[in-house]
Amino acid sequence: MRAGLAGGLLLLAMGPAWAADAPDVAALIQRLASLQADPAQVELAAYERLQAQQAVAVLAKTRGRARDEALFLADRRVEIAETAARAESARREADRLERTRSDLLVEASRRDAARARQEAERLRTQAQIQAEEAERLRLAADAETLARQDAENTLTSVAGQQTARLTAARQKEAQLARQEAELMSGAKLPASKFEGRGEVFTLGATAFNPGTAKLSPAGTASVSALAAYLQANPGASARIEGYGDAQTPGQRRADAVRDALVAAGVPKARLQATGKGNGTRARAVELVVAQR
Amino acid sequence: MLSSFAQFRQSLCALACAILLSMAATSPVLAQDAGATAVAAAQQAVNRADQADADQYAPDLLNAARSGLERAQAAAANRSERRQVPGLAARAAADADLARARSNEATASARLQQNRAEISELELRLGQEPGP
């Protein structure tokens, strides 16, 4: 009885032992164990692993001709379990990466949006700068126009002052020449006025004998004073304009005055005599003195 | 009368025994059931492999599974080969399951590669650009 029990125990202990002794079975068990040893894969392909374990168990119990078939099936089932575990692992990794990829895509689109905002802001700033620059240029142009007008006004007024000064100087000069002429000739110069065409001396009708072109004594005195004036003014030329009446043409009176001036020593080239229309009592001859 | 009845009971017993014997003799029927189950399981395995695109990723294995299934079906139809049916069907199912597993692995690996490539491209893009 005891011996029988011991024999049974021995058989029980021998069961796994002979299975482990068959090298192919041991190799398959080892492969399955390494599948389970990996903590990352321990819960993967559990059904396939179970099938493989069953096939290996069948192989361990099978003897004889059927053993080759059982070995093939067990080997195949273990391979299936390994492959399924790898596939499952790859699928999980792919899922994980898919989430990473989504996060990155979100980040990328966020950056794209930020970049677009930046670009829009940059363009807006640029447009603003351009508008400000245009405004600045416009103001500068306005200021320049004003400045030019100011300058022109200043120049004009300067020129006006110069002209006035020049005119004053000429009149002063004429005044001096007049005094000199009156001293030299001992006669008084006729009254004169400055006009655009020059200094104008006017001889009245009393300068001529009535009804003729012959100079009266008063006229002769005036003409000698004018001759002295012209000689004191060597740069000046004179135009003699004669005004006539019913008996006497203006040209003859002008000629008479010119001849008297030439006789007094004024070069003929500086003199020009012309006849005009009818004169009055106050105006028989006008002598216009202009600086050449 | 009674004895004749007893004789009838005896023949009844013999009939029952004969029926029992004949039922015992029809153990191939049970074997046939087991074979049919194995063939159906193999058929399912082949179908699942088919759905997993094993035609594309493990065509040899799937073809082997299909021909193994056909051999199992042919054996099931033949009385003398009926005993081989479970083995043939189990082999075909194993081939089909491996084909399906390989196809799944190839699909998942392709997806994994694609995701890795896209991620490294995205990381390159994001890494090269200065952050906002």
Interface residues (C-beta under 8 A of the other chain):
Chain A: E48 Q51 A66 E69 F72 L73 R76 R77 E79 I80 T83 A84 R86 A87 E88 A90 R91 E93 A94 L97 E98 T100 R101 L104 L105 E107 A108 R111 A114 R115 Q118
Chain B: G87 A90 R91 A94 D95 D97 L98 A101 R102 N104 E105 T107 A108 S109 R111 L112 N115 R116 E118 I119 L122 E123 R125 L126 E129 G131 P132
